[in-house]
Amino acid sequence: MENKALIKQDNRVISASYTLEMAERRLIFLAITKLQEKSDIVKISLEEFRNFYGFSKKTMTFRNLKRDTKFLFDRVIHYLDGRNEVYTRWVYKIIFDDKTQEVYLYLNPALFPYFLDVKKNYTSYFLDETNRFKSIYSIRLYEQLKRFKKTGFFKISVDNYRLLHDLNDKYHEYR
């Protein structure tokens, strides 16, 4: 299924340090494509999520979607805004409607400038370009490569790559 939802994000988000599991990332970035300037509330139904990402009814239940959404609630994004270090959350409130099998995400308005009406220093791609990726790290690398597509040059130290993926306490043998 082709889904031409465009994700457009400020390069500071691409360079930000955050940890999201694959399901959480799918949820937040689908929500961002639906984000409207006047509202921080985004509704995502189980059916919409399944259809967008090609899940079957067996592999993606409302229980799974609720679990993944609850994990998303605790996730932090860390980025630089000028000379300031910023720590914030992706969402500040979640409502589950068990009857309609819908999730209402209240997205953090502090992040809106990094996704809405971005005019310079941004990277964009269609979400379906990353649907088949199996790893969150492959998506993050893809975003970095898209970011530097025009120059054709991307160089990063191992330590900075680890920081980008919030891997401070993992994979010590690859330092």
N, C-alpha and C positions, 0 to 999 in steps of 0.2 A: 504494500500500500504506500503510495507516494503522499507525503505530507510536506507541503511547502511552507511551513512555519519558519519565518526568518528570526534568527536570534542576532541581535546587534548589541554588542557590549563594549563599554569603555575598556581600553587596554589595561587600565589599573585593575580591573576585575580579573582579566586574564593573568596578570602578574601577581594577583593576591594569593595569599596562603589560606587554603581551606581544605577541609576534609569532607567529602560527601561520598557516600556509597552510590553505586550506579542507580538504584531505584530513587534515591533522594534527589540526585542530580536530574534525572528524567522528570521528576515531579516539579522541581523548582524552575527548570528551564521551560517546561511546557507552560507553567504559570506565567513566566515572564513574557512569553509570546502573546499571552492573552491580556497582559497588563494594560490598563487604561489610565490616562493621566489623571482623571478625576477620582479614581477609586483605588484603594489599596487591597480590595477584596477580589479574589479570583476564585471562581467555582470550577472544580474539575470533577466530572462524574467518573465513576468506575468504567463505564462503557466507553467514554471518550478516551480515557487513559489507555485502555486495552486496544482500541482501534488505532490510536496514534502510534503506539509502539509495537503493534502486532502480537499482543499477548492473547492467549486463549482463555476461556473461562476457567479452565483447570489451573493454569499457571498464575493467573492474577485474580485473586478474590478480594472482596472489600476488606476482609480481615487483613490481608497482606498490605493493601493500600493504606489502611489505617496505621498499621505497624510502622511502615516506612515513613509516613507523614509525621508520626510521633518522634521518630529519630531526627527528622529534619528540624523539628522545633528546637532541638538542643544544639544545632550546628552553628558554628561561629565562622565568620569571614574576617580575615585580618589583612588590611591593605594600607598603603601610604596615600595620604591626601596632602600633597605639598610636603612639608617636613613633619607632618603629624602622623603618628601611628594610630590607626583606627581599628577597634574591635567591635563588631556588631553581629547581630543575628540576621538570618535570611527572613524569618517570619516571626511575628510577635503574638499571633493568636491563630488557633485552628478550631474549626467547628466541623463535626462529623454528623451527617444526616443519614442515619442507618436505613431509614425508610426509602429514601430516593437513591441511596448509595452515592452520595456526593460529599466532597470535601471542600470546605471553604477555607482558603488560605488568606491570612491577613499579612501581606508582604510588607517588609520594613520600608517605609517611605524614604529613609536615609539613603537607600540604594537606588531609588528611582533615577537620579541624574546619571547613573552609570548604565542605564538600560533604555530610558525614554528620551527620544529626541537628541540622540548623541550625534554630533555633527563633525567632530574631529577626534583623532587618536582613538579610533575604534576598529574592531574586527567584527565582520558579520559572516554568517553562513546559515544554510538551511539545516534545521535540526535533523532532518532525515539523513544528512550526510554522516551523522555519527550513530545512527540507530543500530548498526550492526557491530559496533565496537563492543568488545566484551569486558574491557577494563576502563575504569575511570581514568587511569594514567594515560591510556592511549587517546582518550578524548582531550585531556589537558595538553598533551603533546601536539595533537592535531590543531588545537586552538593557537598554540605558540607558533606553529608552522604557518598557519593561515595569517597570523599577525605579521609575519615577516615575509609574506609571499612576494610582495613588490620588490623587496631588496634581494631576496633569494639567499639571505644570510642570517643564520641564527646560531649564536654561540652562548653557552651558559656553563658555568662551572658545576661540578657534581654537587658541591655544597649548596649552591643557589637552587639547583634543580630539586634537591631534597627539601629545601625550605618552601619552594613553590608548591610541592605536594604534601607539605606538612608531615614529613617523614622523619622528624627529629629522633624518635625513639624506635624506629624500625630499620631493618636491613643494614645493620652496622657493618657487615662484611663488605659493603659497597662504598666505603668512604674513600 
